[in-house]
Amino acid sequence: MPPEPTRGRADAAPDVAPLGCYSCEQEALGAAAEERERILVTATWRVAHAFNSSAEGWLILLPRRHVETIVELTAAEAADLGPLVQRVSRALHDELGCEKTYLAQFSEAEGFRHLHFHVVARRPGAARERLGPNVFEHLRRPEAEWVTPGRQRELALSLRARLDGA
């Protein structure tokens, strides 16, 4: 049996984020990060709004320490994940009137291997060609169609207020 990996384990040496990890760079900014990067910050997770999406309410849930796979989560991180997905989904429902939230996890792109979960608001009247896995088309749209930084900030503040009250 191969030895158990230590990178990312809570009982291992402190994690050293790899160079170019966008999530860790944002985490290191703390309160100086943009509002959209810190919609909610708990002891174990951070919630951000995607910066490169044409869909309002495309949220990202990230462990606050660098891990790249689900198996690297601590028991506390794993236990906090389910309730966090539910809280964030409720906040999106209340804020945007979404009918569903989609949940996905891949963490494969260069610079974005830090484990993260996409929680995507699926709003009423969504185009048929953007339902289900086709929702990822929102990440392939040109920058001119992305949710503006101002709207991301507005959503972040409103969602934060809802989540703080939950």
NORUR-V422047 format. One record per backbone hydrogen bond with DSSP energy under -1.0 kcal/mol. NH is the residue of the N-H (numbers start at 1). CO is the residue of the C=O. E is the energy in kcal/mol with one decimal. If there is no record, write none. Layout:
# NORUR-V422047
[[NH:CO:E] [NH:CO:E]]
This chain:
# NORUR-V422047
[[9:6:-2.2] [12:9:-1.4] [21:18:-1.5] [22:20:-1.0] [22:111:-2.1] [25:21:-2.3] [26:22:-2.3] [27:23:-2.3] [28:24:-2.5] [30:27:-1.2] [32:29:-2.3] [33:30:-1.9] [37:34:-1.6] [38:35:-1.7] [39:47:-2.0] [40:47:-1.0] [42:45:-3.2] [46:62:-2.4] [47:40:-2.8] [48:60:-2.5] [49:36:-2.6] [50:58:-3.4] [54:138:-1.3] [59:57:-1.1] [59:119:-3.0] [60:48:-3.2] [61:117:-2.6] [62:46:-2.9] [64:44:-2.2] [72:69:-1.2] [73:70:-1.9] [78:74:-2.5] [79:75:-2.5] [80:76:-2.0] [81:77:-1.1] [84:80:-1.8] [85:81:-2.6] [86:82:-2.1] [87:83:-2.6] [88:84:-2.8] [89:85:-2.4] [90:86:-2.3] [91:87:-2.3] [92:88:-2.5] [93:89:-2.4] [94:90:-2.7] [95:91:-2.5] [96:92:-3.0] [97:93:-1.6] [99:122:-2.1] [100:122:-1.4] [102:120:-2.6] [104:118:-1.9] [112:109:-2.6] [115:67:-3.1] [117:61:-2.3] [118:104:-3.4] [119:59:-2.9] [120:102:-2.5] [121:57:-1.6] [122:100:-3.0] [126:123:-1.5] [130:127:-2.5] [131:128:-1.5] [134:131:-1.7] [135:132:-2.2] [136:133:-1.6] [137:134:-2.1] [138:135:-2.2] [139:136:-1.6] [140:137:-1.5] [145:142:-2.6] [146:143:-1.4] [147:53:-3.0] [152:148:-2.7] [153:149:-2.4] [154:150:-2.3] [155:151:-2.8] [156:152:-2.6] [157:153:-2.5] [158:154:-2.1] [159:155:-3.2] [160:156:-2.5] [161:157:-2.0] [162:158:-1.9] [163:159:-2.9] [164:160:-2.9] [165:161:-1.4]]
